[in-house]
Amino acid sequence: QMYSNSNQPLSVQYGISDLDQEELRGKYPVKGVFILLAVMFLLFGIVRVYPWLSERSREKRAMAMYETGIELIDRQNKPEEGFVKLFDLMDMYPNSSAERKNENYIRSKEPMLKSKLADEGRTIKKLIETFDKKYGVLPANSVDIGYVPPFWLKYFGEAYFKRSAPKKVEVMLRGIKFPIEGYVFITDSDNKDQEQDVKADELNVLVRSYTKL
């Protein structure tokens, strides 16, 4: 039979002295508070710092994409690959500082893009005229004239044609992508070229009399 001493606390842990138990009772709550505060500060730091780090990483990736694009266009003479890269940047990283620089750069290339479409218009006109002289009818599509649309037409424009007068063919190229959206190039059988920028509603009216190639 075991007897308890009324003077001895019931919470005594055998093998640990009274002094050690007093230290433990005072020490662990303090450590717990410090650990809790450390965790809170760590979480607060992550919440505040992570968006900043994420935004910096995003800007860095966007700028790298921009630099790759202009490198392909200006130095490696690979404009098709470069423009695809730059337009992908606009879709992937909107409102970034690189995207704003990118937009200005693409806009600076507008004369070159218009020139590329105009060249395609003249090429198409010659092919249609040759087909018309040979068969006496206009082609139904690009396959009839053996024309394979290059990058510039597939990516930036659309081609239309019509018979403007007996034995006269007129070809129109329209820009469909920034920065030449709304641009129109027209060449007729008298080799008179017209270039203009028109509004969307005016363009919709204009294309009604043409057949899309």
Backbone hydrogen bonds in HBPLUS format (Angstrom, degrees):
<---DONOR---> <-ACCEPTOR-->    atom                        ^
c    i                          cat <-CA-CA->   ^        H-A-AA   ^      H-
h    n   atom  resd res      DA  || num        DHA   H-A  angle D-A-AA Bond
n    s   type  num  typ     dist DA aas  dist angle  dist       angle   num
A0008-GLN N   A0005-ASN O   2.92 MM   3  5.40 161.5  1.96 116.5 122.6     1
A0012-VAL N   A0009-PRO O   3.40 MM   3  5.83 160.3  2.44 114.1 114.8     2
A0016-ILE N   A0013-GLN O   3.21 MM   3  5.87 154.9  2.28 139.6 140.6     3
A0021-GLN N   A0017-SER O   3.03 MM   4  6.33 160.0  2.07 153.7 159.1     4
A0022-GLU N   A0018-ASP O   3.07 MM   4  6.31 150.5  2.16 144.1 151.7     5
A0023-GLU N   A0019-LEU O   3.03 MM   4  6.37 154.1  2.10 146.6 153.5     6
A0024-LEU N   A0020-ASP O   2.91 MM   4  6.16 157.0  1.96 152.5 158.9     7
A0025-ARG N   A0021-GLN O   3.04 MM   4  6.19 160.8  2.08 146.3 151.0     8
A0026-GLY N   A0022-GLU O   3.25 MM   4  6.46 141.8  2.40 139.1 148.2     9
A0027-LYS N   A0023-GLU O   2.81 MM   4  5.85 140.8  1.97 146.6 158.3    10
A0028-TYR N   A0024-LEU O   3.28 MM   4  6.08 170.4  2.29 150.3 151.0    11
A0031-LYS N   A0027-LYS O   3.09 MM   4  6.40 159.0  2.14 153.7 160.2    12
A0032-GLY N   A0028-TYR O   2.87 MM   4  6.01 159.1  1.92 151.7 157.6    13
A0033-VAL N   A0029-PRO O   3.05 MM   4  6.29 152.0  2.13 145.0 151.5    14
A0034-PHE N   A0030-VAL O   3.08 MM   4  6.38 161.2  2.11 149.7 154.3    15
A0035-ILE N   A0031-LYS O   2.89 MM   4  6.13 160.2  1.93 154.1 159.6    16
A0036-LEU N   A0032-GLY O   2.92 MM   4  6.09 159.7  1.97 146.4 152.2    17
A0037-LEU N   A0033-VAL O   2.88 MM   4  6.12 160.4  1.91 150.9 156.2    18
A0038-ALA N   A0034-PHE O   2.87 MM   4  6.06 156.9  1.92 147.2 153.9    19
A0039-VAL N   A0035-ILE O   2.94 MM   4  6.18 159.6  1.98 150.5 155.4    20
A0040-MET N   A0036-LEU O   2.97 MM   4  6.20 157.9  2.02 147.7 154.0    21
A0041-PHE N   A0037-LEU O   2.88 MM   4  6.12 162.6  1.91 153.0 157.3    22
A0042-LEU N   A0038-ALA O   2.90 MM   4  6.08 153.0  1.98 145.1 153.1    23
A0043-LEU N   A0039-VAL O   2.92 MM   4  6.15 162.4  1.95 151.5 155.6    24
A0044-PHE N   A0040-MET O   2.87 MM   4  6.06 158.9  1.92 148.6 155.2    25
A0045-GLY N   A0041-PHE O   2.85 MM   4  6.03 154.5  1.92 144.5 151.4    26
A0046-ILE N   A0042-LEU O   2.97 MM   4  6.23 155.9  2.03 148.1 154.4    27
A0047-VAL N   A0043-LEU O   2.96 MM   4  6.18 164.1  1.98 151.7 155.7    28
A0048-ARG N   A0044-PHE O   3.01 MM   4  6.21 152.4  2.09 145.2 152.5    29
A0049-VAL N   A0045-GLY O   2.78 MM   4  5.76 162.2  1.81 152.2 157.7    30
A0050-TYR N   A0046-ILE O   2.89 MM   4  5.41 160.2  1.93 140.5 146.9    31
A0052-TRP N   A0049-VAL O   3.06 MM   3  5.28 115.6  2.49 103.6 119.3    32
A0053-LEU N   A0049-VAL O   2.92 MM   4  6.20 161.5  1.95 160.7 166.7    33
A0054-SER N   A0050-TYR O   2.76 MM   4  5.91 160.8  1.80 158.4 164.4    34
A0055-GLU N   A0051-PRO O   2.88 MM   4  6.00 155.3  1.94 144.7 150.7    35
A0056-ARG N   A0052-TRP O   3.00 MM   4  6.22 157.6  2.06 145.6 151.9    36
A0057-SER N   A0053-LEU O   2.96 MM   4  6.16 155.8  2.02 146.3 152.9    37
A0058-ARG N   A0054-SER O   2.92 MM   4  6.13 152.1  2.00 143.6 151.6    38
A0059-GLU N   A0055-GLU O   2.90 MM   4  6.14 162.4  1.93 151.8 155.8    39
A0060-LYS N   A0056-ARG O   2.94 MM   4  6.10 151.9  2.02 143.1 151.3    40
A0061-ARG N   A0057-SER O   3.00 MM   4  6.23 158.3  2.05 148.4 153.2    41
A0062-ALA N   A0058-ARG O   2.96 MM   4  6.19 159.3  2.01 149.4 155.5    42
A0063-MET N   A0059-GLU O   2.91 MM   4  6.08 160.1  1.95 147.9 153.0    43
A0064-ALA N   A0060-LYS O   3.04 MM   4  6.21 155.0  2.11 144.5 151.3    44
A0065-MET N   A0061-ARG O   3.04 MM   4  6.26 152.0  2.12 144.5 151.8    45
A0066-TYR N   A0062-ALA O   2.94 MM   4  6.23 154.6  2.01 147.9 155.1    46
A0067-GLU N   A0063-MET O   2.92 MM   4  6.14 165.7  1.94 152.9 156.0    47
A0068-THR N   A0064-ALA O   3.01 MM   4  6.17 150.9  2.10 141.1 149.1    48
A0069-GLY N   A0065-MET O   3.02 MM   4  6.24 155.8  2.08 145.6 151.8    49
A0070-ILE N   A0066-TYR O   3.08 MM   4  6.42 167.1  2.10 160.5 161.5    50
A0071-GLU N   A0067-GLU O   3.01 MM   4  6.00 145.5  2.13 138.0 148.0    51
A0072-LEU N   A0068-THR O   3.02 MM   4  6.25 154.1  2.09 147.2 153.1    52
A0073-ILE N   A0069-GLY O   3.14 MM   4  6.43 152.1  2.22 145.7 153.2    53
A0074-ASP N   A0070-ILE O   2.83 MM   4  5.74 167.3  1.84 150.2 153.5    54
A0075-ARG N   A0071-GLU O   3.03 MM   4  5.27 150.0  2.12 129.7 138.6    55
A0076-GLN N   A0071-GLU O   3.02 MM   5  6.33 147.0  2.13 156.7 162.9    56
A0078-LYS N   A0072-LEU O   2.71 MM   6  5.06 167.1  1.73 160.4 156.6    57
A0082-GLY N   A0078-LYS O   3.04 MM   4  6.24 160.3  2.08 153.3 159.6    58
A0083-PHE N   A0079-PRO O   2.86 MM   4  5.95 167.1  1.87 156.4 157.4    59
A0084-VAL N   A0080-GLU O   3.22 MM   4  6.39 160.8  2.26 146.8 152.0    60
A0085-LYS N   A0081-GLU O   3.10 MM   4  6.28 156.9  2.15 145.7 151.9    61
A0086-LEU N   A0082-GLY O   2.97 MM   4  6.26 154.7  2.04 148.6 155.6    62
A0087-PHE N   A0083-PHE O   2.94 MM   4  6.11 160.0  1.98 152.4 156.9    63
A0088-ASP N   A0084-VAL O   2.96 MM   4  6.08 147.5  2.06 143.0 152.3    64
A0089-LEU N   A0085-LYS O   3.02 MM   4  6.26 145.8  2.14 140.1 149.3    65
A0090-MET N   A0086-LEU O   3.26 MM   4  6.61 148.7  2.37 139.6 146.3    66
A0091-ASP N   A0087-PHE O   3.30 MM   4  6.60 144.4  2.43 138.4 146.9    67
A0091-ASP N   A0088-ASP O   3.10 MM   3  5.14 123.4  2.44  95.2 109.5    68
A0092-MET N   A0088-ASP O   2.87 MM   4  6.08 154.6  1.94 153.7 161.3    69
A0093-TYR N   A0089-LEU O   2.84 MM   4  5.64 163.7  1.87 153.3 156.2    70
A0100-ARG N   A0096-SER O   3.20 MM   4  6.56 149.7  2.29 145.7 152.7    71
A0101-LYS N   A0097-SER O   3.16 MM   4  6.47 158.9  2.21 146.2 151.5    72
A0102-ASN N   A0098-ALA O   2.80 MM   4  5.91 153.5  1.87 146.4 155.1    73
A0103-GLU N   A0099-GLU O   2.94 MM   4  6.15 151.7  2.02 144.2 150.1    74
A0104-ASN N   A0100-ARG O   3.28 MM   4  6.54 161.2  2.31 145.4 149.3    75
A0105-TYR N   A0101-LYS O   2.95 MM   4  6.22 152.6  2.03 147.9 156.2    76
A0106-ILE N   A0102-ASN O   2.94 MM   4  6.20 167.8  1.95 157.3 159.3    77
A0107-ARG N   A0103-GLU O   2.99 MM   4  6.14 158.2  2.04 146.0 152.5    78
A0108-SER N   A0104-ASN O   3.07 MM   4  6.29 141.5  2.23 138.4 147.9    79
A0108-SER N   A0105-TYR O   3.04 MM   3  5.15 124.2  2.36  96.5 111.0    80
A0109-LYS N   A0106-ILE O   2.97 MM   3  5.20 146.1  2.09 104.3 114.8    81
A0110-GLU N   A0107-ARG O   3.17 MM   3  5.39 163.2  2.20 113.0 114.4    82
A0113-LEU N   A0109-LYS O   3.05 MM   4  6.34 158.6  2.10 157.4 164.2    83
A0114-LYS N   A0110-GLU O   2.96 MM   4  6.16 162.1  1.99 159.6 163.8    84
A0115-SER N   A0111-PRO O   3.00 MM   4  6.16 154.1  2.07 144.0 151.3    85
A0116-LYS N   A0112-MET O   3.00 MM   4  6.27 151.2  2.09 145.6 153.0    86
A0117-LEU N   A0113-LEU O   3.12 MM   4  6.43 158.7  2.16 148.1 152.8    87
A0118-ALA N   A0114-LYS O   2.91 MM   4  6.14 159.2  1.95 150.3 156.5    88
A0119-ASP N   A0115-SER O   2.97 MM   4  6.19 156.7  2.03 147.7 153.4    89
A0120-GLU N   A0116-LYS O   3.13 MM   4  6.42 151.6  2.21 142.0 149.6    90
A0121-GLY N   A0117-LEU O   2.90 MM   4  6.23 149.9  1.99 148.3 157.2    91
A0122-ARG N   A0118-ALA O   3.09 MM   4  6.43 156.2  2.15 152.6 157.1    92
A0123-THR N   A0119-ASP O   3.06 MM   4  6.31 157.5  2.12 146.7 153.1    93
A0124-ILE N   A0120-GLU O   2.91 MM   4  6.12 163.2  1.94 153.4 157.5    94
A0125-LYS N   A0121-GLY O   3.00 MM   4  6.15 155.8  2.06 144.9 151.7    95
A0126-LYS N   A0122-ARG O   3.17 MM   4  6.42 160.4  2.21 148.0 151.6    96
A0127-LEU N   A0123-THR O   3.17 MM   4  6.45 159.7  2.21 148.4 153.9    97
A0128-ILE N   A0124-ILE O   2.91 MM   4  6.15 158.6  1.96 154.7 160.4    98
A0129-GLU N   A0125-LYS O   2.92 MM   4  6.09 161.1  1.95 150.9 156.4    99
A0130-THR N   A0126-LYS O   3.00 MM   4  6.16 157.1  2.05 145.4 151.6   100
A0131-PHE N   A0127-LEU O   3.04 MM   4  6.25 156.9  2.09 143.0 149.3   101
A0132-ASP N   A0128-ILE O   2.83 MM   4  6.03 158.4  1.88 151.6 157.8   102
A0133-LYS N   A0129-GLU O   2.97 MM   4  6.16 160.2  2.01 150.6 154.9   103
A0134-LYS N   A0130-THR O   3.10 MM   4  6.25 149.0  2.20 141.5 149.9   104
A0135-TYR N   A0131-PHE O   2.92 MM   4  6.04 162.6  1.95 155.6 159.3   105
A0136-GLY N   A0132-ASP O   2.66 MM   4  4.75 139.7  1.82 130.6 140.0   106
A0147-TYR N   A0142-SER O   2.99 MM   5  5.19 165.9  2.01 154.3 151.0   107
A0146-GLY N   A0143-VAL O   3.06 MM   3  4.94 156.8  2.11 101.5 108.6   108
A0154-LYS N   A0150-PRO O   3.05 MM   4  6.27 171.9  2.06 162.6 165.3   109
A0155-TYR N   A0151-PHE O   2.83 MM   4  5.75 152.4  1.91 153.9 160.3   110
A0156-PHE N   A0152-TRP O   2.93 MM   4  5.46 151.0  2.02 129.2 138.4   111
A0157-GLY N   A0153-LEU O   3.21 MM   4  4.69 145.8  2.33 112.1 120.3   112
A0176-ILE N   A0156-PHE O   2.79 MM  20  5.57 171.1  1.80 146.1 146.8   113
A0158-GLU N   A0174-ARG O   3.00 MM  16  5.40 144.5  2.13 144.9 155.8   114
A0174-ARG N   A0158-GLU O   2.95 MM  16  5.40 161.8  1.99 153.8 159.9   115
A0213-LEU N   A0159-ALA O   2.86 MM  54  5.51 171.9  1.87 139.2 142.0   116
A0160-TYR N   A0172-MET O   2.77 MM  12  5.05 150.5  1.86 155.0 162.7   117
A0172-MET N   A0160-TYR O   2.83 MM  12  5.05 167.1  1.85 136.3 140.3   118
A0161-PHE N   A0211-THR O   2.89 MM  50  5.38 148.9  1.99 140.6 150.1   119
A0211-THR N   A0161-PHE O   2.84 MM  50  5.38 166.7  1.86 152.7 157.0   120
A0162-LYS N   A0170-GLU O   2.95 MM   8  5.44 140.8  2.11 151.2 160.5   121
A0170-GLU N   A0162-LYS O   2.87 MM   8  5.44 168.1  1.88 165.5 165.9   122
A0164-SER N   A0168-LYS O   3.08 MM   4  5.70 127.2  2.38 128.0 140.3   123
A0168-LYS N   A0165-ALA O   2.78 MM   3  4.94 147.2  1.89 143.3 135.4   124
A0171-VAL N   A0187-THR O   2.98 MM  16  5.55 167.5  2.00 162.7 163.7   125
A0187-THR N   A0171-VAL O   3.00 MM  16  5.55 156.8  2.06 154.1 161.7   126
A0173-LEU N   A0185-PHE O   2.77 MM  12  5.07 160.4  1.81 150.9 157.7   127
A0185-PHE N   A0173-LEU O   2.82 MM  12  5.07 158.9  1.87 151.0 157.0   128
A0175-GLY N   A0183-TYR O   2.71 MM   8  4.83 156.7  1.76 142.6 147.7   129
A0182-GLY N   A0175-GLY O   3.14 MM   7  5.40 162.3  2.17 132.6 127.3   130
A0180-ILE N   A0177-LYS O   2.87 MM   3  5.85 138.0  2.05 146.3 144.2   131
A0183-TYR N   A0180-ILE O   2.89 MM   3  5.31 158.9  1.94 137.8 137.6   132
A0198-VAL N   A0182-GLY O   2.93 MM  16  5.29 172.4  1.93 143.5 143.4   133
A0184-VAL N   A0196-GLN O   2.76 MM  12  5.39 155.8  1.81 169.2 176.8   134
A0196-GLN N   A0184-VAL O   3.00 MM  12  5.39 155.5  2.06 150.6 157.1   135
A0186-ILE N   A0194-GLN O   2.84 MM   8  5.06 162.0  1.87 149.1 154.6   136
A0194-GLN N   A0186-ILE O   2.75 MM   8  5.06 147.4  1.85 151.5 159.4   137
A0191-ASN N   A0188-ASP O   2.89 MM   3  5.36 149.2  1.99 119.8 122.7   138
A0203-LEU N   A0199-LYS O   2.90 MM   4  6.12 154.0  1.96 155.1 163.4   139
A0204-ASN N   A0200-ALA O   2.98 MM   4  6.23 152.4  2.06 148.6 155.4   140
A0205-VAL N   A0201-ASP O   3.32 MM   4  6.57 147.1  2.43 138.0 145.4   141
A0206-LEU N   A0202-GLU O   2.99 MM   4  6.22 154.3  2.05 144.3 152.1   142
A0207-VAL N   A0203-LEU O   3.00 MM   4  6.21 159.6  2.05 158.3 160.3   143
A0208-ARG N   A0205-VAL O   3.38 MM   3  5.63 152.0  2.46 104.1 111.9   144
A0210-TYR N   A0207-VAL O   3.05 MM   3  5.23 162.2  2.08 110.7 116.2   145
